[in-house]
């Protein structure tokens, strides 16, 4: 189950990063 939780966290962070890139292109570009 540990691997499953890790995968879920990665997906959430990936989606969250995409949302931030849409709202804050400058911040996403620096990061």
PyMOL commands that place a pseudoatom at each C-alpha (Angstrom):
pseudoatom trace, name=CA, resn=UNK, resi=1, chain=A, elem=C, hetatm=0, pos=[0.000, 0.000, 0.000]
pseudoatom trace, name=CA, resn=UNK, resi=2, chain=A, elem=C, hetatm=0, pos=[2.986, 2.272, 0.526]
pseudoatom trace, name=CA, resn=UNK, resi=3, chain=A, elem=C, hetatm=0, pos=[3.710, 2.348, -3.199]
pseudoatom trace, name=CA, resn=UNK, resi=4, chain=A, elem=C, hetatm=0, pos=[0.068, 3.134, -3.951]
pseudoatom trace, name=CA, resn=UNK, resi=5, chain=A, elem=C, hetatm=0, pos=[0.073, 6.122, -1.601]
pseudoatom trace, name=CA, resn=UNK, resi=6, chain=A, elem=C, hetatm=0, pos=[3.323, 7.358, -3.140]
pseudoatom trace, name=CA, resn=UNK, resi=7, chain=A, elem=C, hetatm=0, pos=[1.830, 7.087, -6.637]
pseudoatom trace, name=CA, resn=UNK, resi=8, chain=A, elem=C, hetatm=0, pos=[-1.273, 9.004, -5.563]
pseudoatom trace, name=CA, resn=UNK, resi=9, chain=A, elem=C, hetatm=0, pos=[0.846, 11.787, -4.076]
pseudoatom trace, name=CA, resn=UNK, resi=10, chain=A, elem=C, hetatm=0, pos=[2.876, 12.035, -7.278]
pseudoatom trace, name=CA, resn=UNK, resi=11, chain=A, elem=C, hetatm=0, pos=[-0.275, 12.301, -9.384]
pseudoatom trace, name=CA, resn=UNK, resi=12, chain=A, elem=C, hetatm=0, pos=[-1.760, 14.949, -7.096]
pseudoatom trace, name=CA, resn=UNK, resi=13, chain=A, elem=C, hetatm=0, pos=[1.440, 17.001, -7.180]
pseudoatom trace, name=CA, resn=UNK, resi=14, chain=A, elem=C, hetatm=0, pos=[1.647, 16.630, -10.956]
pseudoatom trace, name=CA, resn=UNK, resi=15, chain=A, elem=C, hetatm=0, pos=[-1.921, 17.869, -11.442]
pseudoatom trace, name=CA, resn=UNK, resi=16, chain=A, elem=C, hetatm=0, pos=[-1.416, 20.638, -8.878]
pseudoatom trace, name=CA, resn=UNK, resi=17, chain=A, elem=C, hetatm=0, pos=[1.722, 21.793, -10.695]
pseudoatom trace, name=CA, resn=UNK, resi=18, chain=A, elem=C, hetatm=0, pos=[-0.205, 21.880, -13.981]
pseudoatom trace, name=CA, resn=UNK, resi=19, chain=A, elem=C, hetatm=0, pos=[-2.931, 23.991, -12.377]
pseudoatom trace, name=CA, resn=UNK, resi=20, chain=A, elem=C, hetatm=0, pos=[-0.329, 26.387, -10.987]
pseudoatom trace, name=CA, resn=UNK, resi=21, chain=A, elem=C, hetatm=0, pos=[1.308, 26.663, -14.407]
pseudoatom trace, name=CA, resn=UNK, resi=22, chain=A, elem=C, hetatm=0, pos=[-2.052, 27.765, -15.828]
pseudoatom trace, name=CA, resn=UNK, resi=23, chain=A, elem=C, hetatm=0, pos=[-2.671, 30.321, -13.084]
pseudoatom trace, name=CA, resn=UNK, resi=24, chain=A, elem=C, hetatm=0, pos=[0.907, 31.431, -12.418]
pseudoatom trace, name=CA, resn=UNK, resi=25, chain=A, elem=C, hetatm=0, pos=[3.100, 30.921, -15.498]
pseudoatom trace, name=CA, resn=UNK, resi=26, chain=A, elem=C, hetatm=0, pos=[5.953, 32.931, -13.975]
pseudoatom trace, name=CA, resn=UNK, resi=27, chain=A, elem=C, hetatm=0, pos=[6.114, 30.846, -10.787]
pseudoatom trace, name=CA, resn=UNK, resi=28, chain=A, elem=C, hetatm=0, pos=[5.905, 27.580, -12.737]
pseudoatom trace, name=CA, resn=UNK, resi=29, chain=A, elem=C, hetatm=0, pos=[8.659, 28.757, -15.073]
pseudoatom trace, name=CA, resn=UNK, resi=30, chain=A, elem=C, hetatm=0, pos=[10.989, 29.568, -12.187]
pseudoatom trace, name=CA, resn=UNK, resi=31, chain=A, elem=C, hetatm=0, pos=[10.251, 26.252, -10.478]
for i in range(1, 31): cmd.bond("trace and resi %d" % i, "trace and resi %d" % (i + 1))
show_as sticks, trace
zoom trace
